[in-house]
Amino acid sequence: MTQLLSTLKWTAARKQRAMPDVVKRRQKLLKKLHEQRELAVALNEGRSYAPKRLRTVRDADGGKTVRETPVRIKAWWWIGEKGETLLQISYGSKALEIAKGKNAIDVGSEKELPAVFDTIIAAVQNCELDAQIEVASVKLRSGFKKAEDKK
């Protein structure tokens, strides 16, 4: 081994062929949480935020091309009756129920949203919301079953 290669930390490892479902769901929620955090930061800074996604678009001649287009993100927070900012964490189209009968966080003001998102992201990374993600995932998947399967 050369001197440069010997400076690296080597280990014996194998790449997993498939991630466990719970890890996939956690990663999906983390991606959405990061987007929501960026949206909150942009709101506080007075700018707009629209991430870009690759979309296939039909040309005038009938061909297809792939273009990068901005995507609108719907905010997970709103202003409540008393003027407080409320935040609801969503997995797909389902709201996560964090505690029994409680599915929203009273943030206080919009300026505090990025810090709250940082806390939620840390909780998801520490596997604290895995049970709630699983419940929402089961509800979400049940909506995709065929009509005869639901009976």
N, C-alpha and C positions, 0 to 999 in steps of 0.2 A: 504494500500500500504506500502511496506517495505521501509526502509530508502534508500536502493540502487535504487529501482525503482522510488522513489520520486525525485531523482537527474536528471532523464531524462526529456526531454521536450515532453510532450504528446499532441496530437492533434487529432481531428476527421477528418479522411480522407478516401476517397474511391479510389481504383485503377481503372484507366480507362481501359475499355475493349479493345479499339482500339485507337491507336494514329492517329491524323489527318495526311493526306497524306503529307502536307507540312513539318511536323515534321519528318516523315520517310525519306523524301528526304534530309532534312537538315542533319540528322544523317548519311545517306549514304555518303554524300559529306564530312562530317567531318571525317569519318573513312578513306576515301581515302586521304584526306589532311594530316592526321596524318602519314599515311604510306609514303607519299611523303616527309614529313618533316624528318622522320627517315632516308629515303634514302639520303636526302641532307646532314644530319649530318654525316652519314657513309661515304659519299664521301669526306667531308671535313676532316674527321679523317683518311682517307686512308684505310678503311675497307669495306667489302661488307655487304649488308643488303638484306636478303631474308626471309620474314615472313613465317611462317608455317601454312598450312591449312590441314584439315582432308580430305583425299581422299580414296575412296573405290577402292581397287586393287584386281584383280583376281589372285588367287594363281595358281601354276602349277597343282594342283589336281582339279581345277575348282571351288573351293570355293572363297568366298570374304572375305577380311579383310580390316579394316579401319586403315590407316597409316597416320602419320603426315609427310607431304612432303613439302620441300621449294617451294615457288612460286616466279617466276621472276616478278618484277614490272618494267614497262616501265616508265622512267622518263618523267615528264611533261615539262621539260626545255631542251633547246638546245642552242648552240652557234650560234649567228647571223653572218651576213656578216662582221660587223665591229668589231667582237670579243666580243660583249656584250652577256650576258646571258639573254635569253628570256624565260618567263614562261607562259604557257597556262593552265588555269584551265579547267578540263574536268568533265562532268557529264555523266557517261556511255561512249559512244563513241563520244559525242557531246561536242564541245568547248563552254564555256560560253562566251557570248558577254557582257562584263561589261559595256562599253559605246558604243554608236552608232558607228559601224565600227571598234571597238577596242576590240580584244580578247586576247591580250598578254600583259605581264608586262615586262618592261625593268628593270631587276634586277641589272644589272651592272656586278657583278662578282659572281661566284658560292659560295664564302664565305658568301655572304649576303642572300642566299636562306633560311636558317632556320628562320631568322628574318622576311622575307617577308611571309613565311608560317604562322608564328605566327600572323601576321597582318591579313592575309586572314582568318585564323581560328577564330579570334576574330570577324571579320566582319560577318562570317556565323553564329556564335553563337548569334550575335546581330540582326539577321534576315535581314541583309542588302542585301543579294543575293537571297532572296526568289523568287522575280520576275524572275530573270535570270534562276534559277533552274527550275521554272515552265515551262518557254519557252523551255528549253532544254529537259525537261521530255516529253512535248507534242510532240516535234520532234522525240524523241527516240521511244515513243510509236507508232507513226504513221508508223514507219518502220516495226512494227510487225503485222500490219493488213493484212488480207488476200487480195489476188489480186483483188477479186471482190468487196471488201469493199473500195479499193482505187479509183475505177472508179467513 
